[in-house]
Amino acid sequence: MQPGETDGRLWVTGRHAVIAGALWCGIGLMAIIALYLRFVHPEGVRRIHQRTILGLALLAVTGLDIIPDVALALARRPWAEPEWWNEQVSAWITSMLWVPHHLAALIAGLRAF
């Protein structure tokens, strides 16, 4: 390092970098969904805004694992994570937060395709 230069680690910690990576992966996934709906889907540009909003809303779908979670919450024995009751099949939001590098690889592969 040259005299007068500062180290980036003073401003950006490892935690900040991981949080930013997860955020950018989420934005990238939303963008790749919009691009695929625009260029790969047979309808093309028609109703692109509605289809994009629907595609992004489907990212919030987690499955029927909410039923045992609600039952356990009513029995006052909730689990900390909704994915713990079965094998690891994570929702998109869980994948984005816990393994953003997998999501980044998916985005890179879809972009290359």
N, C-alpha and C positions, 0 to 999 in steps of 0.2 A: 504494500500500500504506500502511496506517495504521501509526503507531508501535506497536510491540509485536507486530505480526503477523509471521508467518514465511512464507517462500516455500515452496511445496510441492516445488520443485525440489531443495531441500536433502535431502529424504528419498527422493523418487521420481525416478530418472533416466529418460531416454528408453528405455534398455535395459530397465529394470524394467517400464515401461509396455508395451513390445512383448511381453515375456515374459508378463505378466499377460493381455494381449489374446489371445495364442495359447492360454493355459490356459483362459480363459473361452469361447473359440470351441470348443475341444474339449468342454468341459462342455455347452455349448449344443447341439452336434451330437448328443451322446449323449441329451440331454433331448428333442430334437425327434424322434429315432428312436423313443424310448419313447412319446411322445405320438401319433405317427402310427400306431404299432402298436396303440395303445389306441383311438383314435377313428376311424381311417380303415380299418384292416384289418377284413375281414368277421368275424373271430372275436371282436373286441371285447376283453372282459376275460379270456376263457378263456385259460389258460396264458400270461398276459402276462409273467410273470417269465422263463419259458423262452424265449419269443420275443424278449424284450428282450435277454437275454444272447446269443442267437444273432445278433441284429442288430448288437450291439456287437462281437461277435467277428468279424463279416464286415468290419468296418473295418480289421482287421489284414491282410486279404488284399491282397497286392500284385500278384499275377499270376505269369506264368511267367518274368518277367525275372530270377528268382532262379537259373534254370538257367545262363545265360551268366555270371552273377556268380560262381557256385560254380566253374564251369570256369576262369574267369580267376584266381580265388583259388588253385585247385589248381596252375595254371601259374605261380604267384607273380607275377602281374601284375594285382592287384586294382585296381578303380576306387574312387575315394573315395565316389562316390554311385551307387547301383544304377540310377538313372534315366538315366544318361548314355549307355547303349548304344543307345537308340532315341529316337523323338520324345517330346516331353514329355507323358506321361500319368502323372501323379504318383499315388502312393498317398495315402490320406487323411492319414496321419501326416505325410507330406512337405508336403501342402497346408496342414495346420494350422500347421506350423512356418515355412514360407516365405512363404505368402500368406494370413495369417489374415483379411485384409479380404475376400477372395473367399469364404471360408467363412462369414464374418459376413453377407455379402450373401445367400448361400444360405439361411442360417438365417432371416434377415428375410423373404425371399421365401416360404419354406415356412410361416412363422408367419402371414404375411398371407393365404396361401391357405386 
